[in-house]
Amino acid sequence: MGAVKTKRMPRAVREQQMLDAAVRTFGRRGYMAASMDEIAELAGVSKPLVYLYLNSKEDLFTACIRREAAALTEAVRAGVRREAPADSQLWEGLGAFFTHTAQNPDGWAVLHLQARTHGEPFASEVAAMRAEIVAFVTQLILAAAREAHRDPDLPESEVAGLAEALVGAAEALADWANATPGVTAREAAATLMNFSWSGLGNLMAGRPWSPPAGAQPVAAHEVSG
Amino acid sequence: MGAVKTKRMPRAVREQQMLDAAVRTFGRRGYMAASMDEIAELAGVSKPLVYLYLNSKEDLFTACIRREAAALTEAVRAGVRREAPADSQLWEGLGAFFTHTAQNPDGWAVLHLQARTHGEPFASEVAAMRAEIVAFVTQLILAAAREAHRDPDLPESEVAGLAEALVGAAEALADWANATPGVTAREAAATLMNFSWSGLGNLMAGRPWSPPAGAQPVAAHEVSG
């Protein structure tokens, strides 16, 4: 009777169970070390059924990346009220981001660590998600510049760099928060707002930081090769 | 005669040539896809000689990580005058960091992308380097707090988070600068100082950012599992 129940489970539900098991295994063991045997056992299904539904380890990993990337961007999008002031939007977006990464540490490990370094098409899947988040943050910073009634001609390269810095800081803080007992999503978001927002605010208001007198010069010529 | 010259080349010099070729190949192709044939050819030596000197692909990769990590931390350390004010030290350290990562994009790719996701002992090699840099930045931020003659009891967890945020932002900006034509090390460093320093300065002076009235609440309970 148990077997009959199992067989009647809809394919979509069964697939989600496989993906749950796969995200957990890939996130904790890494892509290379994860075995299809372990994933099937954790999902409570046979290994041939995993291959029947999801074709290969590569396709299973791609499906994990897509599901986790969609869940993360949806969580951030849902957490932000687009009509709110820019700093509220950033605060809400960061809060939603850190809440989601804390609640889904294995999914975050798949996206941030595993997906980026095992070649195509994995890297391009996660790069597309990251580009979407950077574009969203860039728009927030541009909106803040407009709200400040200041330089609407702030070079896009400068804003792109700020958005990259903020996303990179958020990624590092999510890793840190997940590895550090007692750190809440709220604390991580507040740390990043403290770190960044006043600085951005000063920049928008035309008060950029400038090197103090006596500081060593930094090469201004382009050095990337 | 060329052959005689080649044979007389000291082992240390030959090893550095092999490591140069290996860093370039690992950085551009990734650890898995890089072949010992390609590395030997690029170094202008036979494959057996690479194995004789560096034992295995794993040991060669470890040697690359160690050399590139030591070069990066040494570049940052050498770029900072420890007696300077905290913001000058941070500016000089960031300038040295972005100059080094721009001049050594393959070494940076080995450290930031490749080394972290191919299991032990690679991950722990690069984690040790990163911890050293985070500790250095933490000290800078603590020094800034002392200079500001404010709260010397600023919780270490808060400072640790700020240092993580700054290092994460610098990592993301190095990737971005290396992938974006026309971005100089000076611009990357100035972007990060603009982004972070005024915010840190306000925080140190007891003016933290706080959520605006009407912002959505962010969960204050710990959610990491």
Interface residues (C-beta under 8 A of the other chain):
Chain A: G30 Y31 M32 A33 G79 R81 A84 P85 D87 S88 W91 E92 L94 G95 A96 F98 T99 A102 Q103 P105 L113 Q114 R116 T117 H118 G119 S157 E158 A160 G161 L162 E164 A165 L166 V167 G168 A169 A170 E171 A172 L173 D175 W176 A177 N178 T180 P181 G182 V183 T184 A185 R186 E187 A188 A189 A190 T191 L192 M193 N194 F195 S196 W197 S198 G199 L200 G201 N202 L203 R207 P208 W209 P211 P212 G214 A215 Q216 P217 V218 A219 A220 H221 E222 V223 S224 G225
Chain B: G30 Y31 M32 A33 G79 R81 A84 P85 D87 S88 W91 E92 L94 G95 A96 F98 T99 A102 Q103 P105 L113 Q114 R116 T117 H118 G119 S157 E158 A160 G161 L162 E164 A165 L166 V167 G168 A169 A170 E171 A172 L173 D175 W176 A177 N178 T180 P181 G182 V183 T184 A185 R186 E187 A188 A189 A190 T191 L192 M193 N194 F195 S196 W197 S198 G199 L200 G201 N202 L203 R207 P208 W209 P211 P212 G214 A215 Q216 P217 V218 A219 A220 H221 E222 V223 S224 G225
